[in-house]
Amino acid sequence: MKLPRPTIWISALGLVCANCESKPELALVGESSAQEYVLAQRTDSSFPWRIRAFSLADGASWIDGHEVVLVALKAASDLPLRTWLTLEDLGRASCELLRPTSVHRLVENPNGLEWEETELSVELRGIFAALVRPECNRCVLFDAEDISVGSSDLRRGLRSAAVLRSGNALASTPDGLLWLMAPSRPPRRVTGCEGTQGWVLSPHVREDGLFGAQGASLRELEIDEDDGSCRSTEVYIARGRIAHTSVTPAGWPLQWLVTSVSGTDETEVAVVLYDGARTSTIAEFQAAISVSQSGVRKIRGQQQAVFQAPDEIVISTGYEDVLHHRLDQLEAFRLVTERPIEGLSAVEGWGAIASVSGLTGRRAEVFTFEAETGLPRRLTELPRFFAAAAPFRGGWLAVGRGGSIYEHHRELGDCPVQLELLQGNHVANVLIALPGETYLTDVVRSGDAQAAWLRPRAVSAPDSQLFPGGL
């Protein structure tokens, strides 16, 4: 049976021991220049953890446990100081709790008590993960909710989707219809803007309008969510069928990029910048064509154009080149040799992200592009390519061919795949982020659905036997 350990006071100068015969000489804290500390302690390994945060600026703090772990934080944790944390503190702490400057445990040896560098145990990691705000956690599990839109025989997938100012989504199906979508609610058909083919919607939210294309016509859409109606006004006509359109994000001057394809034997692609009054052709090129075993001609890769900045544009030709346009100067950078560029997305904090298939076997490489030069910079390699990426907790998400969800962060790199939506070759053309960390994608698990909601799974509360909260 362990004897009670004397009460120990931690100060910036070292240990002060109450009711001890001698005072330990080793300073416990103060050398790491931490702003705040979190102390986890328990009287026995079979007992629950008690946890509190403190700052040395507020004076000495005390220890009375047999198993004691001291976690130094570079910045404030947002937790209440100098009091036992309770279950009400779950989901409150800042991300600092998951990236401590140091972790030490208190050990007793012939020289007395001292701190020994260690790592957080699995138990404490689970408690800390529950204490921090949800957006702090990385490499999370995702849950999926399938969405069935319209007729069950409708071809799988959405043509495009956009986030509305309300936080709901507007989705286009290949049959030319528009649908209002909100999590955990059935889709509602929108009337008044029906077409013969799927709308090409620009996903960005802007206060000054929602934009999409039908055929060669770029249109501004007005959606009344109350009665599910739509009106459209033509703002620009392209030379060919509009295959992709993007608009500058909110806060930037309103401009559109319109990628149009002319359906001739020598398939021509044109990318035009439109500012609401004038147009300027940014790029023109021939689309690379492949022929299947049955003789069907197919354009390889994705012809897309996105904004990295109001005056900086990145363009994918779909096959060999990425074009970088800045200050009216166009340069072409050869990204790969005879390999399709399958996806190009603009992700906040990352700029343009491109996915290139088939570099090594069936794997794909992912690139970003330097802001000043436009030169490609390799980010990572993934098992399968993807067509769309979206921001997630400072990093980005993508849904790869076959339905694997990829999560990438600067400090962690690639996360293990946590969810497989669909086994097969379908590629998600849609992946948009809605408020509340809800994502709409068009890769699903069931045969009669066209899309799915994705949500990061909430971190479970700690086992009450490990952390009941308070005393």
Secondary structure, DSSP 8 states (H G I E B T S, - for coil): -------EEEETTEEEETT-SS---S--SSTT--SEEEEEEESSTTS--EEEEE-GGG--EEE--SEEEEEEESS---S-BSS---GGGTT-B-GGGGS-SEEEEEEEETTEEEEEE----HHHHHHHHHHB-GGG--S--EEEEEE--S-TTS-SS-SEEEE-TTS-EEEE-TTS-EEEE-TTS--EEEBS---SS--EE-----TT-EEEEETTEEEEEEEETTTTEEEEEEEEE-SSEEEEEEE--TTS---EEEEEEE-SSS-EEEEEEE-SS-EEEEEEEE--EEE-TT--EEE-S--EEEEEETTEEEEE-SSSEEEEEETTEEEEEE-SSS--EEEEEEETTTEEEEEEE-SSTT-EEEEEE-TTT--EEEEEEESS-EEEEEEETTEEEEEETTSBEEEEETTTEE-----B--SSS-----EEEETTTEEEES--SSTT-SEEEEEE-------TTT--S--
